[in-house]
Amino acid sequence: MRAYWILFLTAIALGNDFTKIKVNFGVWGAPTARVFAADTMEKFGSNWTALRVPLQTARYFETLEPFFAIDLDANYKDNFLIYAEFPLRRDIEAWYKDAYKRTYTFKPSELDLNVPTEAWGQWNNPTGFVKFGRFKPEMAPTPNTIVLGGAPYHDAIHWKFALGIGRYDFFISSLNPWLTESEKEEQRTVTIPNARGRVYDEPSKNLLLHKVGIDGGFGYFSIIEQSLIGGKNLEFRDFSPFVAWHNNFSYGYSKMSVALEAGLRPAKKSEFYWQFAMEDIQSPVGEVEGDKGYTTLAFLAGYKQKISLGIYGEIESRIDAVRTDPHFNNNKVPLQKMTSRKIYNSNFREQGKPNFADMYIVDYPLGYRRGPDAIDLWWNLKYISADKTFSAELESAYLRQGDCEIYSDHQKCSERKVLEGAEKLFLLDFLANYSYSKFFGIYAGAGFQSNDAWVKSGVRIFM
C-alpha cells in the first residue's frame, strides 16, 4: 500500500490526466487442476500450513479480472508516465471452489490480499524507455516465449535502448527467496561442484537479463543472456549493464542460460520467429572429473499474420510450436531454480480448523509458461471490428507434458527423455467481447480441455 500512495501523490504532482473506475460482474471458468492444493509444503506450529497450488490453476487465476478497480493513469508531457491499478479481486481458493467460477464476491474473507499486480512508472526518451515498478515485460513475439514468459508480473527495472538498427534490453527483477524448511536444508547441503565447497544460502534471489541484437525491418536477430543469482546478495559486478557473461562460471550461486532469437518479416504484417534456449551449458572450465553435466535445451518456432478486411476490421492469427527438456528451468538447489515464487496470502479458510492454511505457494517458470517436459502446439485466431466495438478470440492447443515438473528432482529429470509419463490434452477456448459504448460492454465464451468444460459471461462497466 505504501507504493500505492507514492504513485498517487506523484500523479497529483504531475497532473492526473485520466482516472477510470472499472466494474466487472460475471463468471470466468478456466481449465484447472483436479486438486486445489497438490501437497503440503510447510507447517508453522500445529495448524499453520503453506500449501502448493498447481501451476495450471494459478496461471488461469492470473487472467481473472478484478470485479472492482480504480485505474490511475498520469503523465508529464508524454515523457514520464505513471500507471497503477487499485483492484478488488476474488481469492484464488474462493474462485477455484465456486462451481460457477464467479469473479465477484461480497464476503471480506474471499477478497484477494495479493494486489496490486501492476503499478509502475516509465520515462520515455528518443532512444527508448526506462520502466520501473511492478509489471509484465513485453520483450517476446508471442505469449508462448521460452524466455521470461512464465511469471504474471515482475518487481523490476527494464531499460530499452534502440538506435538505428541496434537494439539493447537490460532487465533486472527481484524474486522472492522464501524457502520452506526442507528447501533451506537442500540449499545448505546439496553439493554443486563449481561452488568449491562454499555454501550460498543468503535469502536473496534476483534475475538479470541482457538482450543485444539488430532489427533491420525485414528481420531481426538477438542474443539473450539470463543470469539468476540465488543464495548471495546482488553486487554491481553481478549485473553491470555493460559487462557480458559477468565472469562467474556458475560459481554455485548462479544459473546461466543463453538464448538466440530471430525473426523474419517476408511481407507486411507477417512474421516468422524462432527461439533457441540453452541452460547449464557444459564446458571444461571449472568442471569436476567424473561429474556428469546436462546441457538443457528448449525450442520455439512460430508464425503470426494480420489480415486487413477493410471496413470489416482485421483478423490476427498465430501458431506456435514449443519443446522443453524435462529439466528445463530446474536446478539442484532451490534458489538456483529458474522460477518466480509467489506467495498468495489468504483469509478464505477458517482458523482453528484442521485443514487451516493461510498461504499458498506457486512456482512460476521464468521460461515457457507451461514449464518443462513439454511438446505443445498452439493456434490463436482473433477478429477485431473496424470500429473496435466487437472482438472475438479462439485459442486452441494440442498439449503434451511429461511428469517432470519445475520442483521435481533435477538429476532424475535430467536423465529422462522428454514426455515420459506424458499427459495429452486438447484445449479449445473462445471469448467474444462487445462494447455498447465507452461506458458499458459484455462478454461471453466457453471452452473445454479433455474432461473439463467451462463458460465465461459477464458485464463490464467503465466510469
PyMOL commands that set and color helices and strands:
alter all, ss='L'
color gray80, all
select helices_A, chain A and resi 2-14+55-61+92-97+108-110+181-189+193-195+236-239+310-312+334-336+410-414
alter helices_A, ss='H'
color red, helices_A
select strands_A, chain A and resi 18-28+39-44+48-52+68-76+80-88+119-125+128-135+154-163+166-174+205-215+219-230+254-264+270-279+296-308+314-324+339-345+359-365+374-384+390-401+423-435+440-449+452-462
alter strands_A, ss='S'
color yellow, strands_A
deselect
rebuild
show_as cartoon
